[in-house]
């Protein structure tokens, strides 16, 4: 029983090490973005988030006022 557990553990360890080696090898083929590309992408994300936040805030204000008007009249 212990021999079987050791074999299973050894097999798991061998597969895990092989997987990590494969991942490291594949990472060498990745085209990583430059620092400038990361800065530009970050700026785009920030601007997009701000625009969407403003849009949602405006819609929230409009709907709040519409529903207040409806519920105070009826």
C-alpha positions as CSV (number, residue, x, y, z in Angstrom):
1,X,0.0,0.0,0.0
2,X,2.8,2.5,0.9
3,X,4.7,1.5,-2.2
4,X,1.7,2.2,-4.3
5,X,1.3,5.6,-2.6
6,X,5.0,6.4,-3.2
7,X,4.6,5.5,-6.8
8,X,1.6,7.7,-7.2
9,X,3.3,10.5,-5.4
10,X,6.4,10.1,-7.6
11,X,4.2,10.1,-10.7
12,X,2.4,13.2,-9.6
13,X,5.7,15.0,-8.9
14,X,7.2,14.0,-12.2
15,X,4.1,15.2,-14.1
16,X,4.0,18.4,-12.1
17,X,7.7,19.2,-12.9
18,X,7.2,18.3,-16.6
19,X,4.1,20.7,-16.7
20,X,6.1,23.5,-15.1
21,X,9.0,23.0,-17.6
22,X,6.5,23.0,-20.5
23,X,4.9,26.3,-19.2
24,X,8.3,27.9,-18.9
25,X,9.2,26.8,-22.4
26,X,5.9,28.2,-23.8
27,X,6.4,31.5,-22.1
28,X,9.5,32.0,-24.2
29,X,7.2,32.1,-27.3
30,X,5.0,34.9,-25.9
31,X,5.3,38.3,-27.4
32,X,5.3,40.5,-24.3
33,X,4.0,44.1,-24.6
34,X,6.5,47.0,-24.3
35,X,6.4,49.4,-21.5
36,X,4.9,52.1,-23.8
37,X,2.1,49.7,-24.9
38,X,1.2,48.9,-21.3
39,X,1.1,52.7,-20.5
40,X,-1.1,53.4,-23.5
41,X,-3.5,50.5,-22.7
42,X,-3.7,51.6,-19.1
43,X,-4.6,55.1,-20.2
44,X,-7.3,53.8,-22.5
45,X,-8.8,51.6,-19.7
46,X,-8.8,54.6,-17.2
47,X,-10.5,56.9,-19.7
48,X,-13.1,54.2,-20.6
49,X,-13.9,53.5,-17.0
50,X,-14.4,57.2,-16.3
51,X,-16.6,57.7,-19.3
52,X,-18.8,54.7,-18.4
53,X,-18.9,55.8,-14.7
54,X,-20.1,59.2,-15.8
55,X,-22.7,57.7,-18.2
56,X,-24.0,55.4,-15.4
57,X,-24.1,58.3,-12.9
58,X,-26.1,60.5,-15.4
59,X,-28.6,57.6,-16.1
60,X,-28.9,57.0,-12.4
61,X,-29.8,60.7,-11.8
62,X,-32.3,60.7,-14.6
63,X,-34.0,57.6,-13.5
64,X,-34.0,58.7,-9.9
65,X,-35.7,62.0,-10.8
66,X,-38.2,60.3,-13.2
67,X,-39.2,57.8,-10.5
68,X,-39.5,60.5,-7.8
69,X,-41.7,62.5,-10.1
70,X,-43.9,59.4,-10.9
71,X,-44.2,58.3,-7.3
72,X,-44.9,61.7,-5.9
73,X,-47.6,62.4,-8.5
74,X,-49.5,59.1,-8.2
